[in-house]
Amino acid sequence: MRARIIVVDDESDFLDSVRRGLITSGFKNVHTEIDPTKAAEIIESGNIFDIALIDITMPGLSGIDLMMTIKNLQPRTECIMITALDEARTAVDCLKRGAYDYLVKPISKEDLISSINRALERKRLLDILDLNKKKSIPKLNNTAAFAPIVTRNDKMLRILKEAELHAISDAPILITGTTGTGKELLARAIHKASLRASHSFTPINMDALTPTLFDAEFFGHTKGAFTGAEKERSGYLETANKGTLFMDEIGNLAVELQGKLLRVLQDGEFLKIGTSKPSRTDVRFVAATNKDLEVLMARGKFRKDLYYRLSGSWLHLPALKGRKDDIPLLISQFLEEFCGPSGGDIDEKAMSMLMTYEYPGNIRELKSIIRSAVNLARGKMISTRFLPAQLVKKAAGLNRAGQTPGKPVRTLADLEKTHIVHTYQSLKNNKAQTARVLGIGVNTLRRKLDAYGIQ
């Protein structure tokens, strides 16, 4: 999402200076207006802004009157008032009437950007709270960023909207979900919807970072820092500066390395191997895992402080079996990818089997199935004979033991689901009581209910 900002001031030089400062700081959607009355007309015509920077003293319509007009028509627009006079009474009056902040000229670029970022963070949190209360799902503002994620499922659409709201912040994000649900795809979409979109998206498999490799790969090293260090090398924190660092499989990072990562998350500083002078990085951290971090914390395998630092903004992707209405859309997308713009074709029986399958490997597994079917069909319509034999057997009601339909062996996952849902419903959908009875964390229960498609 791109923050939409309107700046209203009767000094053209000030407007030009603020506009340049905002654009160089990554805010591309900036509208400036020298006439407060015209600014009010723009607001009244339905133009929506996230932030309004308003000079208090202007000819004609006063800045406070303009602010009141904006707050009446667009309550979610955060107003930052600007004045040349440092008067406590005026500042208090502005804040009482609904202004977010009050800045006194001359304003440094750092103070201005800091105030805007704080206002956007407040707006983001309020919008997320509002999203959770609404039955209808607001449309995405940045559809291009999320276009690769194909869905019509209400739960997924709500997750994408929340992800868009998180994108405007620099706070770390934790994405959870079982293998193959599209965690990296969502992380890339968040990056594209953020103010960091013009900089790099750097994915890292944290499971591959052993204790001996972590410092060199993450922090980099100087020339001669150790045997074999023939030249200086930049680590991930340096190469990803100004961009997004995606830490996949964060649950597999060794405990002894988690403290090093936490320090970077807290203060943005790190030490290259071979130097005692700290370096700074400006990176947006997005982490993902298919593990239950609460269980890992209980076992002493994941630091609580790192968990709390990462999970302030938390998105959980449901399993494909919880969003089966997306299967035809995904199949259509994969057919177009593997067969070209005209796409391939699939018969009714094969589609029916694909709709009933559980997909333990989620979207990744469905994509592999369609790729294999396209290769086998060689331009023909995809029928059941081109689908994996195991899938066909399961769809026909057979299991590996060759039992007849109607007497399938229930999996542990199915038994767990039945027990959790029964307990939850018997306790009148009280999550806190259910979690206590089951002996699991409330967040763990919430993720499982999401995966089952239960609100």
Helices and strands as residue ranges (DSSP letters): E 4-8, H 12-24, E 29-33, H 36-44, E 51-55, H 63-73, E 78-83, H 88-96, E 101-104, H 109-133, H 143-146, H 154-167, E 173-176, H 183-192, E 201-205, G 206-208, H 211-219, E 220-221, E 233-234, H 236-239, E 244-248, G 250-252, H 255-267, E 269-270, E 279-280, E 284-289, H 293-298, H 304-310, E 313-316, G 320-322, G 324-326, H 327-339, H 348-356, H 362-377, G 384-386, H 389-395, H 412-426, H 431-438, H 442-452
